[in-house]
């Protein structure tokens, strides 16, 4: 990443900080830099808005994943069917 002593950051760095911020991993100075970028960059604002919407959607979804044991069993069943 670029130098951390600049207040004006690139769009790519802003996206990186935005992603970190979604997971609560961004430092205070990074959040300040991101907010400065958000104030004048339409592209970064759009990215941040989509990122926030995606995070909320994932958190509110009731997705259940398959257990590793069940996944392995399914793989074995598929392999058995393919070898027949």
PDB file of N, CA, C and O in Angstrom:
ATOM      1  N   UNK A   1       0.835  -1.192   0.000  1.00  0.00           N
ATOM      2  CA  UNK A   1       0.000   0.000   0.000  1.00  0.00           C
ATOM      3  C   UNK A   1       0.878   1.253   0.000  1.00  0.00           C
ATOM      4  O   UNK A   1       2.096   1.180   0.164  1.00  0.00           O
ATOM      5  N   UNK A   2       0.252   2.358  -0.181  1.00  0.00           N
ATOM      6  CA  UNK A   2       0.968   3.624  -0.250  1.00  0.00           C
ATOM      7  C   UNK A   2       1.325   4.125   1.145  1.00  0.00           C
ATOM      8  O   UNK A   2       0.913   3.549   2.152  1.00  0.00           O
ATOM      9  N   UNK A   3       2.082   5.186   1.183  1.00  0.00           N
ATOM     10  CA  UNK A   3       2.512   5.787   2.435  1.00  0.00           C
ATOM     11  C   UNK A   3       1.306   6.162   3.296  1.00  0.00           C
ATOM     12  O   UNK A   3       0.297   6.644   2.782  1.00  0.00           O
ATOM     13  N   UNK A   4       1.414   5.940   4.600  1.00  0.00           N
ATOM     14  CA  UNK A   4       0.292   6.203   5.495  1.00  0.00           C
ATOM     15  C   UNK A   4       0.265   7.634   6.017  1.00  0.00           C
ATOM     16  O   UNK A   4      -0.639   7.985   6.776  1.00  0.00           O
ATOM     17  N   UNK A   5       1.234   8.476   5.634  1.00  0.00           N
ATOM     18  CA  UNK A   5       1.225   9.840   6.149  1.00  0.00           C
ATOM     19  C   UNK A   5       0.463  10.806   5.247  1.00  0.00           C
ATOM     20  O   UNK A   5       0.399  11.996   5.553  1.00  0.00           O
ATOM     21  N   UNK A   6      -0.111  10.335   4.153  1.00  0.00           N
ATOM     22  CA  UNK A   6      -0.890  11.190   3.264  1.00  0.00           C
ATOM     23  C   UNK A   6      -2.362  11.136   3.651  1.00  0.00           C
ATOM     24  O   UNK A   6      -2.879  10.076   4.004  1.00  0.00           O
ATOM     25  N   UNK A   7      -3.022  12.266   3.585  1.00  0.00           N
ATOM     26  CA  UNK A   7      -4.457  12.293   3.861  1.00  0.00           C
ATOM     27  C   UNK A   7      -5.270  11.984   2.615  1.00  0.00           C
ATOM     28  O   UNK A   7      -6.388  11.478   2.713  1.00  0.00           O
ATOM     29  N   UNK A   8      -4.721  12.282   1.448  1.00  0.00           N
ATOM     30  CA  UNK A   8      -5.412  12.005   0.204  1.00  0.00           C
ATOM     31  C   UNK A   8      -4.892  10.687  -0.350  1.00  0.00           C
ATOM     32  O   UNK A   8      -3.702  10.543  -0.632  1.00  0.00           O
ATOM     33  N   UNK A   9      -5.787   9.741  -0.498  1.00  0.00           N
ATOM     34  CA  UNK A   9      -5.406   8.399  -0.908  1.00  0.00           C
ATOM     35  C   UNK A   9      -5.988   8.075  -2.281  1.00  0.00           C
ATOM     36  O   UNK A   9      -6.920   8.730  -2.746  1.00  0.00           O
ATOM     37  N   UNK A  10      -5.432   7.074  -2.905  1.00  0.00           N
ATOM     38  CA  UNK A  10      -5.930   6.646  -4.216  1.00  0.00           C
ATOM     39  C   UNK A  10      -7.255   5.917  -4.049  1.00  0.00           C
ATOM     40  O   UNK A  10      -7.635   5.521  -2.947  1.00  0.00           O
ATOM     41  N   UNK A  11      -7.934   5.754  -5.149  1.00  0.00           N
ATOM     42  CA  UNK A  11      -9.204   5.027  -5.137  1.00  0.00           C
ATOM     43  C   UNK A  11      -8.972   3.571  -4.717  1.00  0.00           C
ATOM     44  O   UNK A  11      -9.766   3.010  -3.962  1.00  0.00           O
ATOM     45  N   UNK A  12      -7.897   2.964  -5.200  1.00  0.00           N
ATOM     46  CA  UNK A  12      -7.589   1.576  -4.848  1.00  0.00           C
ATOM     47  C   UNK A  12      -7.328   1.433  -3.347  1.00  0.00           C
ATOM     48  O   UNK A  12      -7.802   0.487  -2.718  1.00  0.00           O
ATOM     49  N   UNK A  13      -6.578   2.369  -2.779  1.00  0.00           N
ATOM     50  CA  UNK A  13      -6.315   2.312  -1.340  1.00  0.00           C
ATOM     51  C   UNK A  13      -7.605   2.532  -0.555  1.00  0.00           C
ATOM     52  O   UNK A  13      -7.815   1.911   0.487  1.00  0.00           O
ATOM     53  N   UNK A  14      -8.465   3.410  -1.052  1.00  0.00           N
ATOM     54  CA  UNK A  14      -9.747   3.657  -0.388  1.00  0.00           C
ATOM     55  C   UNK A  14     -10.605   2.393  -0.381  1.00  0.00           C
ATOM     56  O   UNK A  14     -11.268   2.097   0.613  1.00  0.00           O
ATOM     57  N   UNK A  15     -10.594   1.652  -1.481  1.00  0.00           N
ATOM     58  CA  UNK A  15     -11.353   0.397  -1.546  1.00  0.00           C
ATOM     59  C   UNK A  15     -10.808  -0.603  -0.532  1.00  0.00           C
ATOM     60  O   UNK A  15     -11.569  -1.296   0.143  1.00  0.00           O
ATOM     61  N   UNK A  16      -9.492  -0.667  -0.434  1.00  0.00           N
ATOM     62  CA  UNK A  16      -8.848  -1.577   0.518  1.00  0.00           C
ATOM     63  C   UNK A  16      -9.247  -1.203   1.956  1.00  0.00           C
ATOM     64  O   UNK A  16      -9.590  -2.075   2.754  1.00  0.00           O
ATOM     65  N   UNK A  17      -9.199   0.071   2.272  1.00  0.00           N
ATOM     66  CA  UNK A  17      -9.571   0.534   3.617  1.00  0.00           C
ATOM     67  C   UNK A  17     -11.063   0.308   3.860  1.00  0.00           C
ATOM     68  O   UNK A  17     -11.467  -0.052   4.965  1.00  0.00           O
ATOM     69  N   UNK A  18     -11.870   0.517   2.839  1.00  0.00           N
ATOM     70  CA  UNK A  18     -13.313   0.284   2.958  1.00  0.00           C
ATOM     71  C   UNK A  18     -13.579  -1.168   3.331  1.00  0.00           C
ATOM     72  O   UNK A  18     -14.395  -1.452   4.208  1.00  0.00           O
ATOM     73  N   UNK A  19     -12.890  -2.082   2.664  1.00  0.00           N
ATOM     74  CA  UNK A  19     -13.039  -3.502   2.980  1.00  0.00           C
ATOM     75  C   UNK A  19     -12.614  -3.795   4.413  1.00  0.00           C
ATOM     76  O   UNK A  19     -13.299  -4.523   5.132  1.00  0.00           O
ATOM     77  N   UNK A  20     -11.483  -3.229   4.830  1.00  0.00           N
ATOM     78  CA  UNK A  20     -11.017  -3.421   6.205  1.00  0.00           C
ATOM     79  C   UNK A  20     -12.020  -2.853   7.200  1.00  0.00           C
ATOM     80  O   UNK A  20     -12.268  -3.449   8.249  1.00  0.00           O
ATOM     81  N   UNK A  21     -12.590  -1.712   6.873  1.00  0.00           N
ATOM     82  CA  UNK A  21     -13.538  -1.054   7.761  1.00  0.00           C
ATOM     83  C   UNK A  21     -14.799  -1.890   7.948  1.00  0.00           C
ATOM     84  O   UNK A  21     -15.380  -1.893   9.033  1.00  0.00           O
ATOM     85  N   UNK A  22     -15.225  -2.593   6.915  1.00  0.00           N
ATOM     86  CA  UNK A  22     -16.412  -3.447   7.006  1.00  0.00           C
ATOM     87  C   UNK A  22     -16.237  -4.525   8.067  1.00  0.00           C
ATOM     88  O   UNK A  22     -17.210  -4.968   8.678  1.00  0.00           O
ATOM     89  N   UNK A  23     -14.990  -4.947   8.286  1.00  0.00           N
ATOM     90  CA  UNK A  23     -14.707  -5.987   9.274  1.00  0.00           C
ATOM     91  C   UNK A  23     -14.164  -5.417  10.580  1.00  0.00           C
ATOM     92  O   UNK A  23     -13.720  -6.168  11.449  1.00  0.00           O
ATOM     93  N   UNK A  24     -14.196  -4.096  10.721  1.00  0.00           N
ATOM     94  CA  UNK A  24     -13.733  -3.455  11.947  1.00  0.00           C
ATOM     95  C   UNK A  24     -12.231  -3.513  12.130  1.00  0.00           C
ATOM     96  O   UNK A  24     -11.742  -3.447  13.258  1.00  0.00           O
ATOM     97  N   UNK A  25     -11.484  -3.637  11.029  1.00  0.00           N
ATOM     98  CA  UNK A  25     -10.037  -3.772  11.105  1.00  0.00           C
ATOM     99  C   UNK A  25      -9.282  -2.511  10.700  1.00  0.00           C
ATOM    100  O   UNK A  25      -8.053  -2.489  10.758  1.00  0.00           O
ATOM    101  N   UNK A  26      -9.982  -1.477  10.299  1.00  0.00           N
ATOM    102  CA  UNK A  26      -9.327  -0.244   9.864  1.00  0.00           C
ATOM    103  C   UNK A  26      -8.955   0.604  11.074  1.00  0.00           C
ATOM    104  O   UNK A  26      -9.713   0.696  12.040  1.00  0.00           O
ATOM    105  N   UNK A  27      -7.777   1.222  11.011  1.00  0.00           N
ATOM    106  CA  UNK A  27      -7.340   2.106  12.088  1.00  0.00           C
ATOM    107  C   UNK A  27      -8.077   3.443  11.988  1.00  0.00           C
ATOM    108  O   UNK A  27      -8.730   3.729  10.985  1.00  0.00           O
ATOM    109  N   UNK A  28      -7.964   4.250  13.032  1.00  0.00           N
ATOM    110  CA  UNK A  28      -8.624   5.554  13.051  1.00  0.00           C
ATOM    111  C   UNK A  28      -8.136   6.429  11.906  1.00  0.00           C
ATOM    112  O   UNK A  28      -8.944   7.080  11.244  1.00  0.00           O
ATOM    113  N   UNK A  29      -6.829   6.457  11.659  1.00  0.00           N
ATOM    114  CA  UNK A  29      -6.292   7.294  10.583  1.00  0.00           C
ATOM    115  C   UNK A  29      -6.779   6.800   9.224  1.00  0.00           C
ATOM    116  O   UNK A  29      -7.022   7.606   8.326  1.00  0.00           O
ATOM    117  N   UNK A  30      -6.923   5.482   9.064  1.00  0.00           N
ATOM    118  CA  UNK A  30      -7.438   4.939   7.809  1.00  0.00           C
ATOM    119  C   UNK A  30      -8.895   5.350   7.596  1.00  0.00           C
ATOM    120  O   UNK A  30      -9.293   5.684   6.480  1.00  0.00           O
ATOM    121  N   UNK A  31      -9.677   5.324   8.657  1.00  0.00           N
ATOM    122  CA  UNK A  31     -11.085   5.731   8.555  1.00  0.00           C
ATOM    123  C   UNK A  31     -11.181   7.212   8.195  1.00  0.00           C
ATOM    124  O   UNK A  31     -12.033   7.610   7.400  1.00  0.00           O
ATOM    125  N   UNK A  32     -10.314   8.015   8.778  1.00  0.00           N
ATOM    126  CA  UNK A  32     -10.295   9.451   8.455  1.00  0.00           C
ATOM    127  C   UNK A  32      -9.950   9.648   6.986  1.00  0.00           C
ATOM    128  O   UNK A  32     -10.610  10.417   6.287  1.00  0.00           O
ATOM    129  N   UNK A  33      -8.915   8.955   6.516  1.00  0.00           N
ATOM    130  CA  UNK A  33      -8.527   9.056   5.105  1.00  0.00           C
ATOM    131  C   UNK A  33      -9.666   8.601   4.195  1.00  0.00           C
ATOM    132  O   UNK A  33      -9.936   9.227   3.171  1.00  0.00           O
ATOM    133  N   UNK A  34     -10.324   7.520   4.569  1.00  0.00           N
ATOM    134  CA  UNK A  34     -11.443   7.020   3.777  1.00  0.00           C
ATOM    135  C   UNK A  34     -12.564   8.049   3.716  1.00  0.00           C
ATOM    136  O   UNK A  34     -13.125   8.292   2.648  1.00  0.00           O
ATOM    137  N   UNK A  35     -12.891   8.651   4.846  1.00  0.00           N
ATOM    138  CA  UNK A  35     -13.958   9.651   4.881  1.00  0.00           C
ATOM    139  C   UNK A  35     -13.620  10.874   4.038  1.00  0.00           C
ATOM    140  O   UNK A  35     -14.501  11.455   3.404  1.00  0.00           O
ATOM    141  N   UNK A  36     -12.350  11.265   4.026  1.00  0.00           N
ATOM    142  CA  UNK A  36     -11.936  12.379   3.164  1.00  0.00           C
ATOM    143  C   UNK A  36     -12.161  11.990   1.702  1.00  0.00           C
ATOM    144  O   UNK A  36     -12.697  12.774   0.918  1.00  0.00           O
ATOM    145  N   UNK A  37     -11.752  10.785   1.347  1.00  0.00           N
ATOM    146  CA  UNK A  37     -11.927  10.309  -0.032  1.00  0.00           C
ATOM    147  C   UNK A  37     -13.416  10.219  -0.396  1.00  0.00           C
ATOM    148  O   UNK A  37     -13.815  10.582  -1.502  1.00  0.00           O
ATOM    149  N   UNK A  38     -14.232   9.730   0.550  1.00  0.00           N
ATOM    150  CA  UNK A  38     -15.666   9.608   0.299  1.00  0.00           C
ATOM    151  C   UNK A  38     -16.314  10.967   0.045  1.00  0.00           C
ATOM    152  O   UNK A  38     -17.306  11.055  -0.679  1.00  0.00           O
ATOM    153  N   UNK A  39     -15.763  12.022   0.633  1.00  0.00           N
ATOM    154  CA  UNK A  39     -16.333  13.359   0.498  1.00  0.00           C
ATOM    155  C   UNK A  39     -16.251  13.879  -0.942  1.00  0.00           C
ATOM    156  O   UNK A  39     -17.094  14.671  -1.365  1.00  0.00           O
ATOM    157  N   UNK A  40     -15.238  13.435  -1.695  1.00  0.00           N
ATOM    158  CA  UNK A  40     -15.083  13.998  -3.036  1.00  0.00           C
ATOM    159  C   UNK A  40     -15.065  12.973  -4.167  1.00  0.00           C
ATOM    160  O   UNK A  40     -15.008  13.362  -5.334  1.00  0.00           O
ATOM    161  N   UNK A  41     -15.111  11.690  -3.862  1.00  0.00           N
ATOM    162  CA  UNK A  41     -14.989  10.682  -4.917  1.00  0.00           C
ATOM    163  C   UNK A  41     -16.278   9.879  -5.070  1.00  0.00           C
ATOM    164  O   UNK A  41     -16.652   9.105  -4.189  1.00  0.00           O
ATOM    165  N   UNK A  42     -16.941  10.075  -6.192  1.00  0.00           N
ATOM    166  CA  UNK A  42     -18.198   9.399  -6.477  1.00  0.00           C
ATOM    167  C   UNK A  42     -18.000   7.883  -6.616  1.00  0.00           C
ATOM    168  O   UNK A  42     -18.851   7.104  -6.188  1.00  0.00           O
ATOM    169  N   UNK A  43     -16.897   7.477  -7.205  1.00  0.00           N
ATOM    170  CA  UNK A  43     -16.614   6.050  -7.404  1.00  0.00           C
ATOM    171  C   UNK A  43     -16.424   5.348  -6.054  1.00  0.00           C
ATOM    172  O   UNK A  43     -16.951   4.256  -5.842  1.00  0.00           O
ATOM    173  N   UNK A  44     -15.678   5.971  -5.155  1.00  0.00           N
ATOM    174  CA  UNK A  44     -15.449   5.382  -3.833  1.00  0.00           C
ATOM    175  C   UNK A  44     -16.746   5.332  -3.039  1.00  0.00           C
ATOM    176  O   UNK A  44     -17.002   4.351  -2.339  1.00  0.00           O
ATOM    177  N   UNK A  45     -17.567   6.372  -3.136  1.00  0.00           N
ATOM    178  CA  UNK A  45     -18.862   6.359  -2.444  1.00  0.00           C
ATOM    179  C   UNK A  45     -19.731   5.212  -2.931  1.00  0.00           C
ATOM    180  O   UNK A  45     -20.364   4.525  -2.130  1.00  0.00           O
ATOM    181  N   UNK A  46     -19.763   5.004  -4.242  1.00  0.00           N
ATOM    182  CA  UNK A  46     -20.563   3.915  -4.812  1.00  0.00           C
ATOM    183  C   UNK A  46     -20.037   2.564  -4.340  1.00  0.00           C
ATOM    184  O   UNK A  46     -20.821   1.679  -4.000  1.00  0.00           O
ATOM    185  N   UNK A  47     -18.713   2.398  -4.316  1.00  0.00           N
ATOM    186  CA  UNK A  47     -18.107   1.155  -3.850  1.00  0.00           C
ATOM    187  C   UNK A  47     -18.464   0.905  -2.388  1.00  0.00           C
ATOM    188  O   UNK A  47     -18.836  -0.205  -2.009  1.00  0.00           O
ATOM    189  N   UNK A  48     -18.346   1.945  -1.579  1.00  0.00           N
ATOM    190  CA  UNK A  48     -18.646   1.827  -0.152  1.00  0.00           C
ATOM    191  C   UNK A  48     -20.109   1.472   0.071  1.00  0.00           C
ATOM    192  O   UNK A  48     -20.429   0.653   0.932  1.00  0.00           O
ATOM    193  N   UNK A  49     -20.987   2.081  -0.696  1.00  0.00           N
ATOM    194  CA  UNK A  49     -22.424   1.811  -0.564  1.00  0.00           C
ATOM    195  C   UNK A  49     -22.733   0.357  -0.923  1.00  0.00           C
ATOM    196  O   UNK A  49     -23.474  -0.318  -0.209  1.00  0.00           O
ATOM    197  N   UNK A  50     -22.161  -0.123  -2.037  1.00  0.00           N
ATOM    198  CA  UNK A  50     -22.368  -1.525  -2.435  1.00  0.00           C
ATOM    199  C   UNK A  50     -21.781  -2.480  -1.393  1.00  0.00           C
ATOM    200  O   UNK A  50     -22.382  -3.507  -1.078  1.00  0.00           O
ATOM    201  N   UNK A  51     -20.620  -2.140  -0.868  1.00  0.00           N
ATOM    202  CA  UNK A  51     -19.958  -2.964   0.134  1.00  0.00           C
ATOM    203  C   UNK A  51     -20.808  -3.064   1.404  1.00  0.00           C
ATOM    204  O   UNK A  51     -20.948  -4.144   1.978  1.00  0.00           O
ATOM    205  N   UNK A  52     -21.365  -1.951   1.832  1.00  0.00           N
ATOM    206  CA  UNK A  52     -22.220  -1.930   3.016  1.00  0.00           C
ATOM    207  C   UNK A  52     -23.481  -2.748   2.783  1.00  0.00           C
ATOM    208  O   UNK A  52     -23.903  -3.513   3.649  1.00  0.00           O
ATOM    209  N   UNK A  53     -24.078  -2.584   1.613  1.00  0.00           N
ATOM    210  CA  UNK A  53     -25.297  -3.325   1.278  1.00  0.00           C
ATOM    211  C   UNK A  53     -25.021  -4.829   1.252  1.00  0.00           C
ATOM    212  O   UNK A  53     -25.823  -5.618   1.752  1.00  0.00           O
ATOM    213  N   UNK A  54     -23.896  -5.222   0.676  1.00  0.00           N
ATOM    214  CA  UNK A  54     -23.529  -6.636   0.619  1.00  0.00           C
ATOM    215  C   UNK A  54     -23.327  -7.205   2.019  1.00  0.00           C
ATOM    216  O   UNK A  54     -23.801  -8.301   2.318  1.00  0.00           O
ATOM    217  N   UNK A  55     -22.631  -6.473   2.873  1.00  0.00           N
ATOM    218  CA  UNK A  55     -22.385  -6.922   4.241  1.00  0.00           C
ATOM    219  C   UNK A  55     -23.702  -7.093   4.995  1.00  0.00           C
ATOM    220  O   UNK A  55     -23.884  -8.092   5.692  1.00  0.00           O
ATOM    221  N   UNK A  56     -24.622  -6.138   4.868  1.00  0.00           N
ATOM    222  CA  UNK A  56     -25.919  -6.236   5.541  1.00  0.00           C
ATOM    223  C   UNK A  56     -26.713  -7.424   5.027  1.00  0.00           C
ATOM    224  O   UNK A  56     -27.351  -8.128   5.810  1.00  0.00           O
ATOM    225  N   UNK A  57     -26.679  -7.655   3.721  1.00  0.00           N
ATOM    226  CA  UNK A  57     -27.405  -8.774   3.128  1.00  0.00           C
ATOM    227  C   UNK A  57     -26.872 -10.103   3.645  1.00  0.00           C
ATOM    228  O   UNK A  57     -27.645 -10.992   4.001  1.00  0.00           O
ATOM    229  N   UNK A  58     -25.576 -10.231   3.684  1.00  0.00           N
ATOM    230  CA  UNK A  58     -24.969 -11.477   4.165  1.00  0.00           C
ATOM    231  C   UNK A  58     -25.292 -11.704   5.635  1.00  0.00           C
ATOM    232  O   UNK A  58     -25.614 -12.823   6.036  1.00  0.00           O
ATOM    233  N   UNK A  59     -25.208 -10.646   6.442  1.00  0.00           N
ATOM    234  CA  UNK A  59     -25.503 -10.785   7.873  1.00  0.00           C
ATOM    235  C   UNK A  59     -26.959 -11.142   8.123  1.00  0.00           C
ATOM    236  O   UNK A  59     -27.262 -11.883   9.058  1.00  0.00           O
ATOM    237  N   UNK A  60     -27.860 -10.626   7.303  1.00  0.00           N
ATOM    238  CA  UNK A  60     -29.286 -10.882   7.523  1.00  0.00           C
ATOM    239  C   UNK A  60     -29.768 -12.181   6.887  1.00  0.00           C
ATOM    240  O   UNK A  60     -30.886 -12.626   7.146  1.00  0.00           O
ATOM    241  N   UNK A  61     -28.931 -12.782   6.060  1.00  0.00           N
ATOM    242  CA  UNK A  61     -29.341 -14.036   5.417  1.00  0.00           C
ATOM    243  C   UNK A  61     -29.274 -15.181   6.421  1.00  0.00           C
ATOM    244  O   UNK A  61     -28.563 -15.117   7.424  1.00  0.00           O
ATOM    245  N   UNK A  62     -30.015 -16.200   6.126  1.00  0.00           N
ATOM    246  CA  UNK A  62     -30.060 -17.357   7.018  1.00  0.00           C
ATOM    247  C   UNK A  62     -29.438 -18.549   6.295  1.00  0.00           C
ATOM    248  O   UNK A  62     -30.034 -19.622   6.204  1.00  0.00           O
ATOM    249  N   UNK A  63     -28.236 -18.336   5.788  1.00  0.00           N
ATOM    250  CA  UNK A  63     -27.550 -19.364   5.022  1.00  0.00           C
ATOM    251  C   UNK A  63     -26.924 -20.377   5.971  1.00  0.00           C
ATOM    252  O   UNK A  63     -26.258 -20.025   6.945  1.00  0.00           O
ATOM    253  N   UNK A  64     -27.154 -21.609   5.664  1.00  0.00           N
ATOM    254  CA  UNK A  64     -26.552 -22.688   6.439  1.00  0.00           C
ATOM    255  C   UNK A  64     -25.595 -23.424   5.516  1.00  0.00           C
ATOM    256  O   UNK A  64     -25.950 -23.760   4.386  1.00  0.00           O
ATOM    257  N   UNK A  65     -24.397 -23.670   5.989  1.00  0.00           N
ATOM    258  CA  UNK A  65     -23.430 -24.386   5.157  1.00  0.00           C
ATOM    259  C   UNK A  65     -23.399 -25.856   5.553  1.00  0.00           C
ATOM    260  O   UNK A  65     -23.802 -26.243   6.650  1.00  0.00           O
ATOM    261  N   UNK A  66     -22.916 -26.638   4.637  1.00  0.00           N
ATOM    262  CA  UNK A  66     -22.860 -28.077   4.861  1.00  0.00           C
ATOM    263  C   UNK A  66     -21.643 -28.401   5.743  1.00  0.00           C
ATOM    264  O   UNK A  66     -20.591 -27.773   5.625  1.00  0.00           O
ATOM    265  N   UNK A  67     -21.806 -29.369   6.606  1.00  0.00           N
ATOM    266  CA  UNK A  67     -20.702 -29.742   7.496  1.00  0.00           C
ATOM    267  C   UNK A  67     -19.621 -30.444   6.688  1.00  0.00           C
ATOM    268  O   UNK A  67     -19.914 -31.041   5.652  1.00  0.00           O
ATOM    269  N   UNK A  68     -18.387 -30.381   7.142  1.00  0.00           N
ATOM    270  CA  UNK A  68     -17.294 -31.055   6.429  1.00  0.00           C
ATOM    271  C   UNK A  68     -17.525 -32.565   6.292  1.00  0.00           C
ATOM    272  O   UNK A  68     -17.146 -33.160   5.282  1.00  0.00           O
ATOM    273  N   UNK A  69     -18.131 -33.174   7.284  1.00  0.00           N
ATOM    274  CA  UNK A  69     -18.405 -34.616   7.231  1.00  0.00           C
ATOM    275  C   UNK A  69     -19.409 -34.913   6.115  1.00  0.00           C
ATOM    276  O   UNK A  69     -19.199 -35.826   5.316  1.00  0.00           O
ATOM    277  N   UNK A  70     -20.500 -34.143   6.061  1.00  0.00           N
ATOM    278  CA  UNK A  70     -21.494 -34.333   5.015  1.00  0.00           C
ATOM    279  C   UNK A  70     -20.914 -34.046   3.627  1.00  0.00           C
ATOM    280  O   UNK A  70     -21.236 -34.730   2.656  1.00  0.00           O
ATOM    281  N   UNK A  71     -20.068 -33.040   3.550  1.00  0.00           N
ATOM    282  CA  UNK A  71     -19.441 -32.693   2.280  1.00  0.00           C
ATOM    283  C   UNK A  71     -18.576 -33.853   1.777  1.00  0.00           C
ATOM    284  O   UNK A  71     -18.629 -34.204   0.598  1.00  0.00           O
ATOM    285  N   UNK A  72     -17.798 -34.433   2.655  1.00  0.00           N
ATOM    286  CA  UNK A  72     -16.933 -35.552   2.283  1.00  0.00           C
ATOM    287  C   UNK A  72     -17.773 -36.757   1.854  1.00  0.00           C
ATOM    288  O   UNK A  72     -17.433 -37.446   0.891  1.00  0.00           O
ATOM    289  N   UNK A  73     -18.850 -37.003   2.559  1.00  0.00           N
ATOM    290  CA  UNK A  73     -19.745 -38.109   2.216  1.00  0.00           C
ATOM    291  C   UNK A  73     -20.347 -37.904   0.817  1.00  0.00           C
ATOM    292  O   UNK A  73     -20.445 -38.848   0.033  1.00  0.00           O
ATOM    293  N   UNK A  74     -20.742 -36.676   0.519  1.00  0.00           N
ATOM    294  CA  UNK A  74     -21.294 -36.376  -0.799  1.00  0.00           C
ATOM    295  C   UNK A  74     -20.246 -36.582  -1.889  1.00  0.00           C
ATOM    296  O   UNK A  74     -20.556 -37.103  -2.960  1.00  0.00           O
ATOM    297  N   UNK A  75     -19.013 -36.176  -1.619  1.00  0.00           N
ATOM    298  CA  UNK A  75     -17.939 -36.369  -2.582  1.00  0.00           C
ATOM    299  C   UNK A  75     -17.737 -37.851  -2.887  1.00  0.00           C
ATOM    300  O   UNK A  75     -17.564 -38.253  -4.037  1.00  0.00           O
ATOM    301  N   UNK A  76     -17.763 -38.642  -1.830  1.00  0.00           N
ATOM    302  CA  UNK A  76     -17.586 -40.079  -2.002  1.00  0.00           C
ATOM    303  C   UNK A  76     -18.729 -40.674  -2.824  1.00  0.00           C
ATOM    304  O   UNK A  76     -18.496 -41.516  -3.691  1.00  0.00           O
ATOM    305  N   UNK A  77     -19.950 -40.245  -2.558  1.00  0.00           N
ATOM    306  CA  UNK A  77     -21.101 -40.737  -3.307  1.00  0.00           C
ATOM    307  C   UNK A  77     -20.989 -40.368  -4.785  1.00  0.00           C
ATOM    308  O   UNK A  77     -21.304 -41.176  -5.659  1.00  0.00           O
ATOM    309  N   UNK A  78     -20.547 -39.170  -5.050  1.00  0.00           N
ATOM    310  CA  UNK A  78     -20.386 -38.725  -6.439  1.00  0.00           C
ATOM    311  C   UNK A  78     -19.311 -39.553  -7.131  1.00  0.00           C
ATOM    312  O   UNK A  78     -19.488 -39.993  -8.267  1.00  0.00           O
ATOM    313  N   UNK A  79     -18.195 -39.761  -6.435  1.00  0.00           N
ATOM    314  CA  UNK A  79     -17.123 -40.580  -7.004  1.00  0.00           C
ATOM    315  C   UNK A  79     -17.600 -41.994  -7.299  1.00  0.00           C
ATOM    316  O   UNK A  79     -17.256 -42.560  -8.336  1.00  0.00           O
ATOM    317  N   UNK A  80     -18.377 -42.561  -6.412  1.00  0.00           N
ATOM    318  CA  UNK A  80     -18.911 -43.902  -6.602  1.00  0.00           C
ATOM    319  C   UNK A  80     -19.811 -43.937  -7.833  1.00  0.00           C
ATOM    320  O   UNK A  80     -19.756 -44.876  -8.627  1.00  0.00           O
ATOM    321  N   UNK A  81     -20.639 -42.906  -7.985  1.00  0.00           N
ATOM    322  CA  UNK A  81     -21.544 -42.859  -9.137  1.00  0.00           C
ATOM    323  C   UNK A  81     -20.758 -42.696 -10.444  1.00  0.00           C
ATOM    324  O   UNK A  81     -21.140 -43.253 -11.473  1.00  0.00           O
ATOM    325  N   UNK A  82     -19.677 -41.946 -10.399  1.00  0.00           N
ATOM    326  CA  UNK A  82     -18.885 -41.722 -11.602  1.00  0.00           C
ATOM    327  C   UNK A  82     -18.109 -42.969 -12.019  1.00  0.00           C
ATOM    328  O   UNK A  82     -17.851 -43.171 -13.205  1.00  0.00           O
ATOM    329  N   UNK A  83     -17.743 -43.789 -11.067  1.00  0.00           N
ATOM    330  CA  UNK A  83     -16.977 -45.007 -11.394  1.00  0.00           C
ATOM    331  C   UNK A  83     -17.859 -46.158 -11.854  1.00  0.00           C
ATOM    332  O   UNK A  83     -17.334 -47.168 -12.321  1.00  0.00           O
ATOM    333  N   UNK A  84     -19.144 -46.047 -11.742  1.00  0.00           N
ATOM    334  CA  UNK A  84     -20.054 -47.127 -12.172  1.00  0.00           C
ATOM    335  C   UNK A  84     -20.149 -47.213 -13.663  1.00  0.00           C
ATOM    336  O   UNK A  84     -20.868 -48.063 -14.188  1.00  0.00           O
TER     337      UNK A  84
END
